Amino acid sequence: MKIYKYPNKNSWSELIKRPVIKREQLSKTIIEIFNEVEKKGDQALINFNKKFDLVEIKNIAVSESEINDSSNLVDDELKTAILQAKENITKFHASQKTEIEKIETAKEVICWRENRAIEKVGIYIPGGTAPLFSTVLMLAIPAQLAGCQEIILCTPPDKNGEINPAILYTAQLCGVTKIFKTGGAQAVAAMTFGTQTIPNVYKIFGPGNQFVVAAKEYAQSFGVAIDMPAGPSEVLVIADEQAIPEFCAADLLSQAEHGSDSQVIFISTNEKVFDETINEINKQIIQLPRNKFAQDSLKNSNFILLNSLEKAVELSNFYAPEHLILALQDFEKYIPFIQNAGSVFLGNYTCESAGDYASGTNHTLPTNGFAKNYSGVSLDSFVKKITFQYLTKNGLQNLGKTIEIMAEAEGLIAHKNAVSIRLNTK
């Protein structure tokens, strides 16, 4: 970890640098994978499974029996936890539904907006060292609430050619319509083009490694929308004198364990809390099964001592973290000043893990500074909004002159005529 005490503001740009990805080689690889999937379809996915996941499987689609059997392979305690999380996530996202409101902008000129679900959506769920069944909840629940007709899920198989049963159980619980054994950039390509087995989709959701993120960005050039650039996980913690170092360290490590390309930032205004948090990290990291990932992540991470909370919030806004934890006594005072963050956790007992799993908010959030211009996934992510308008004859007469003047000023006479011909009709 890198430690900075009272750094000059001119050095802040250096303090917020993320781990650098070599884009040129990455882009070349993504293009090659997309070309292969577009040409060979399922066979390309089978070949990539063998190459990247070291498994040979003949059938990409997860069978009905595999899905049904998954329920017996998940223990009751985990099922109960998943059901409680599902209830909270459903409650929070259902509250985001809006009623249609018709507005009379001028006399007898009525305008309104209605939601329509995106018909076909694709969900990417990382597998590998941490099969994220929690992300199935975060993406499939709002998709189902929105009314998406087709919700397909892609996730990499393990070395036995199987999908983690918790992923299958959760997918079935949340209305996923089809599940496929393919991961990485090739899964994104498959959802972009469609293959003999996998249908193409209109929008792709889900986090992943640098290859998945780059693939999602590339998919947009083929007319497919994505949720956001969601790459390696990150957290920024701001702590004052009442923060509990043991808690702060645990929160920082909870993100560091995601992977070696994750990043954590710790900012404190109290030197005692600052030093004790660093000591706690060194104690706790030894006990973690994924301590190698956490150790590698900490090499990219910064611990910063500042002399005011105002500066700490300013630096946080500059960084725009995916997760922001305010381990502060008077956190409500600083809420209005938070401009850039994916999701915010307030006080000593609001651990980031609550949002990751079960509080109800969504954990699919913008990373890499994109919290400056992206929101996290919500119900709105799965719908498009269509505007409607209705003018009576009197309504057009009330508004017509304004339209004619503006159209003529722009030199668009056919636009003007579309109004004039109606106004001149007896």
Secondary structure as UniProt FT lines:
FT   STRAND          2..5
FT   HELIX           9..11
FT   HELIX           12..15
FT   HELIX           23..40
FT   HELIX           42..52
FT   HELIX           64..73
FT   HELIX           76..94
FT   TURN            95..96
FT   STRAND          103..106
FT   TURN            107..108
FT   STRAND          109..117
FT   STRAND          120..124
FT   TURN            128..129
FT   HELIX           133..146
FT   STRAND          150..155
FT   TURN            159..160
FT   HELIX           165..173
FT   TURN            174..175
FT   STRAND          178..181
FT   HELIX           184..193
FT   STRAND          203..205
FT   HELIX           210..219
FT   HELIX           220..222
FT   STRAND          225..226
FT   STRAND          234..239
FT   TURN            241..242
FT   HELIX           245..256
FT   TURN            257..258
FT   TURN            260..261
FT   STRAND          263..268
FT   HELIX           271..284
FT   HELIX           285..287
FT   TURN            289..290
FT   HELIX           291..299
FT   STRAND          302..305
FT   HELIX           309..319
FT   STRAND          323..327
FT   TURN            329..330
FT   HELIX           331..337
FT   STRAND          343..346
FT   TURN            348..349
FT   HELIX           352..357
FT   TURN            368..369
FT   HELIX           370..372
FT   HELIX           379..382
FT   STRAND          383..391
FT   HELIX           393..409
FT   TURN            410..411
FT   HELIX           413..423
//
